[in-house]
Amino acid sequence: MIWFLLKRFLAMIPVLWATITLTFLLVRLAPGGPFTDEKQYPPQAIEQINRHYGLDQPMYIQYLRYLGKLLRGDLGPALKYSGRSVNSIIAETFPVSLELGLWALLVALLIGIGAGVVAALRPNSALDWVSMMLSMGGICIPAFVLGPLLVLIFALGAGWFNASGWVTASDRILPSITLGAAYAAYIARLTRSGMLDVLPQDFIRTARAKGISEWRVIAVHALKPGIFPVVSFLGPAIAGIISGSFVTETIFHIPGLGKMFVAGAFNRDYTLVLGLVVFYSVLVILFNTLVDVVLAILNPRLKLST
Amino acid sequence: MTENQHSTTNASPGRLAWRRFRRHRPAMVALVLLSLLCAAALLAPVISPYPFEQQDLDLGATAPSSQHWLGTDDLGRDMLSRLLHGGRISLAVGVCATLASLCIGVVYGAISGYAGGRTDNVMMRLVDILYALPFTVFVIILMVVFKRNLLLLFIAIGAVEWLTMARIVRGQVLALKEQTFIRAARALGYSHGRILMRHIIPNVIGPIIVYTTLTVPRVILLESFLSFLGLGVQPPMSSWGLLIRDGARMMESYPWMLIYPSLTLSAALLSLNLTGDALRDALDPRALR
């Protein structure tokens, strides 16, 4: 077991390295820099700025320096926000994105698993049909359509919510639904097919024959193996929720990481973009690994040695 | 009944699949809708009532009327014309980028599965690593860093979407290559290339078609996502994502600018997904629920 964990975590290192190197190359090889469009600076000043940030050094030195700093957990200064480090920007905006992501995940899991179980209990019934149609809708209505439409109907039309912002508790509702809807849809489909596989099996009949209440049979005996596909979907889902926050945070003007990333990308803020990509990648890869480990623990048939 | 049986006995697999597909009522509706959307996009230059980039600043934004069926945007451009031309771009990106990912994925997966052993191991490990990369982030960086043109958009999206195709094809090829007809082909002294192209790939065409159909909506979604963030198709060109971006900006005053593009994009995605699902059921009878 310990070997398995160790192996999984060691396998993360080359992926991380590849991500960092690729991003570094992409961002640095691009024509134009963060200070090229600011014409009001005299050339000497730009030279001085470049020297200050080490941008005048050869590429490989910059790369090695960056890796060295990274190992010490320092993501460097943000070029377009003078006097602020990428670390401090992340520390300020990540909690917002994390909260949004958690709410969205909660929405996705509650609605998704609920709808999936209901659909699987009465396959081909009207209820099944309705929840699967809804889930199809969730897949086909992307966040950047759903978000503005929700704002149009419930904020501008009905006036129940603020159209944007992240201050009051009710500000959390529309963004969470926007971000979570697509994942709720996938989870509903996965839960339905997982439950349909489990429900006809012998051990469910045995549990029913023992006189266990129907609710307990479904919630405890069937659901545990039934949501297996959902657990393996959680890795990509969390990754998707993290990157999906770009759109949601832009729509609702939420001061989170995603909005920062889009702004940084537009401004060609090298270090900010690079730092955020590193941070995202660590998160995504960590979650994927964690999900694999959880799956291995849940499923005794999966060999831990591989 | 007898007529039906008669036609079943001498029907090709393709015709059988078509018959199963036709029985799927929602998918047939979806297919009709899809054909209409494609025809509208293809004929956009002919059927658009106005040139899509023609501005009329005096007119400004107007609600749908008999002159402008879907209204005009804040620059006085006809929404119907922009929607039709936007569909052209969105569908073109969808088809081209899917074809790019199809070619890379099928060739890569087939070679990996056919070669087997260490080559297969290395090639698939590479796919695993690429899978773990946060690709949306990369596409965004790519679009920011380089000049935003359509070709780059095709390449960026195609480069993201080939991974799953490679995995699917590899799995199928692994299962196929030990079968006797492949061994026979090898015994006849055919080259590896010929065996791959003539004997193996035609036999995995089913899953390839199904996955391709399901890739198109994902690609369209990715293009719209990028255009929505302002990183994809650039104005005065038009695409569904771009129209939704403009619509979301203006929805407070001119809600029709948001509603029609949103409906069109969702309808396109819905019909593509339904068609893909029905194709999967039709081409793989064992997967029938």
Chai-1 contact restraints between the chains, C-beta under 6 A:
chainA,res_idxA,chainB,res_idxB,connection_type,confidence,min_distance_angstrom,max_distance_angstrom,comment,restraint_id
A,V15,B,I129,contact,1.0,0.0,6.0,A-B,restraint_1
A,V15,B,A132,contact,1.0,0.0,6.0,A-B,restraint_2
A,A18,B,I129,contact,1.0,0.0,6.0,A-B,restraint_3
A,T19,B,L133,contact,1.0,0.0,6.0,A-B,restraint_4
A,L26,B,I141,contact,1.0,0.0,6.0,A-B,restraint_5
A,L26,B,V145,contact,1.0,0.0,6.0,A-B,restraint_6
A,A30,B,V145,contact,1.0,0.0,6.0,A-B,restraint_7
A,C140,B,S266,contact,1.0,0.0,6.0,A-B,restraint_8
A,C140,B,L269,contact,1.0,0.0,6.0,A-B,restraint_9
A,C140,B,L270,contact,1.0,0.0,6.0,A-B,restraint_10
A,C140,B,N273,contact,1.0,0.0,6.0,A-B,restraint_11
A,I141,B,S266,contact,1.0,0.0,6.0,A-B,restraint_12
A,P142,B,L221,contact,1.0,0.0,6.0,A-B,restraint_13
A,F144,B,F228,contact,1.0,0.0,6.0,A-B,restraint_14
A,V145,B,S262,contact,1.0,0.0,6.0,A-B,restraint_15
A,P148,B,A248,contact,1.0,0.0,6.0,A-B,restraint_16
A,P148,B,M251,contact,1.0,0.0,6.0,A-B,restraint_17
A,P148,B,L258,contact,1.0,0.0,6.0,A-B,restraint_18
A,L152,B,M251,contact,1.0,0.0,6.0,A-B,restraint_19
A,L152,B,P255,contact,1.0,0.0,6.0,A-B,restraint_20
A,L156,B,E252,contact,1.0,0.0,6.0,A-B,restraint_21
A,S243,B,T136,contact,1.0,0.0,6.0,A-B,restraint_22
A,V262,B,L229,contact,1.0,0.0,6.0,A-B,restraint_23
A,A265,B,I140,contact,1.0,0.0,6.0,A-B,restraint_24
A,A265,B,V144,contact,1.0,0.0,6.0,A-B,restraint_25
A,V277,B,V137,contact,1.0,0.0,6.0,A-B,restraint_26
A,Y280,B,P134,contact,1.0,0.0,6.0,A-B,restraint_27
A,Y280,B,V137,contact,1.0,0.0,6.0,A-B,restraint_28
A,S281,B,P134,contact,1.0,0.0,6.0,A-B,restraint_29
A,V284,B,P134,contact,1.0,0.0,6.0,A-B,restraint_30
A,I285,B,A132,contact,1.0,0.0,6.0,A-B,restraint_31
